[in-house]
Amino acid sequence: MSMPPVTTPVTHPSPMPADATIYAIRHAEKPASGHGLSPAGKARAQAYVKYFQNLQDPQGKTIHWDYFFASEDSENSHRPLLTIKPLADALNQTVDDSYKNTAYPHLVSHLQQDAKYKSSNIVICWHHGEILKLAQAMGASCPTLPSSSNWPATWPGDVFGWLLKMYYKHDGTLHNQLTQAINEKLMPDDTADPVYGK
């Protein structure tokens, strides 16, 4: 009597907030030493104030940002908070920086469980070593996205100008056709474009 083939179950991430928009960025440029931002990083943080307030959704409407998250300050880096705070301040918003860099699953669970994030627009600033894992925990990764998304498999250490744009449907699943990674082309060193699977 033959046994049925063993199959590995396909796991799907839990739904994210319904109709939410989540944009994720890496912190801005770092100096040769210290936990702050370099002059170029400070310039990017200031440039984000205008940049994010002029971004439009796929329907061509200017996005109003509701919530901001940055990974918690560490002994080596305060950069995520320093990067996003000027934008949050300009919008009279606060930044939730209560989640450590490697504790991104707790942030994702928080977003999934709190109803206030439904139909909201969120900016997350994180470290490049974990940011793609964070996005994957929210349902966005190369295996689930089309090549047109330009979704990278790695985030190079010298790249600061990529933006991960994630859109969620009414059932909380990722809108694969709208989700994409882009080069902000905001600053002089934004020369590398994200490439699907690279």
Helices and strands as residue ranges (DSSP letters): E 21-26, H 39-53, E 67-71, H 79-90, E 95-99, G 101-103, H 104-113, G 115-117, E 121-126, H 128-137, G 142-144, G 147-149, E 162-167, E 180-183
